[in-house]
Amino acid sequence: MELNPGQLDALVAIADHGSFDAAARQLHVTPSAVSQRIRALEAAAGQVLISRATPCRPTPQGEWLVRLGRQTRFLYDEAAQALTTVTAVELPVAVNADSLAAWFRDVLAEAATWPGTAIRLRIEDQGYSQDLLRGGDVLAAVTSDATPVQGCAVTPLGALRYLPAAAPALADRWRHDGAPGWAAMPVIVFNDKDDLQHELLRRHGVTGNPPVVHQVPSTADLYEAARIGLGWAMLPEPQARADLAAGALTRLSRDVIDVPLHWQRWRLDSPRLTALTAAVRTAAARYLRHDGLA
């Protein structure tokens, strides 16, 4: 089976944009040309690669070639830039919002020194980011999954530690006999996937929702909401350390939740991926826990 780069580009464009017409606009060709490329690719593969629904989606077999197409384009762009024909190479990476706020910004600071590299961040929960790797949407990801996605290498990074914290006034208002009123105290969550607060509540025998559950789908705003007393939350230790020391936040209990993190990257011989991996490992060593999980 011989694979034509132009055909792979058409397949990736349809996967990205959901239709033959949108793919044609992205590739600056006619929809007929896109259709011809896909038919030729499907003939070479001997199977249907695109589901002609609305929107169009790759079949399971097509997803393999979408990933190959993205890998090929990335390596091509690196080579073309080395020959001065491409001004910037895109580096798509998935990271969870808490890691971005607590420690991944050091990685971005390092990437700022790399000429001709355009970082494309995808914000996704660490338990779901491996799906972006499987689909070829990103080249690397911070994930809680230690099992490598096929075609990827995995490196343990350490654990991001979370502490239950709140504004001092809120903590005092809901404290009874020296202990937090877990069942009644307002709580803040990031979104419906955020189970950290409920995991801690279950430790304290609270199986249902407290009367008030706020949802703040921004890491920075959730943190500020906790600081001003909207409710309590599990906050990343690196993010909360200064405010806890200054008394702007108070720790509600000695409980901790450690979330193990891993770095998964495609097995590509890429200088940029190698440099990115080194920057991630350096930042993780500085901020994450390496003394065993609680």
DAUR-V752338 format. One line per field, one symbol per residue. psi: psi as a letter, one per 30 degrees, with the letter a starting at -180 (. if undefined). A space follows every 10 residues. Layout:
# DAUR-V752338
psi = ???
This chain:
# DAUR-V752338
psi = jkkkeeeeee eeeeeefgle eeeeeefhll eeeeeeeeee eeeefglkfk jhajlkkkle eeeefeeeee eeeeeeeeee efggfkekkk jkkkkleeee eefffeeeee fffjkgkjkj kjjkkfffff eeeefgflfl kklfjfkkkk glkkkkfakj kkkkllkeee eeegkkhgkk ieffkklkle affjgeeeee eeeggjfakl ejjkkjhkee eeeeeeefge alljkkeeef eeeeefgflk kelgklkkjk kljklkikik eeeeeeeeee eeeefeflkg glk.
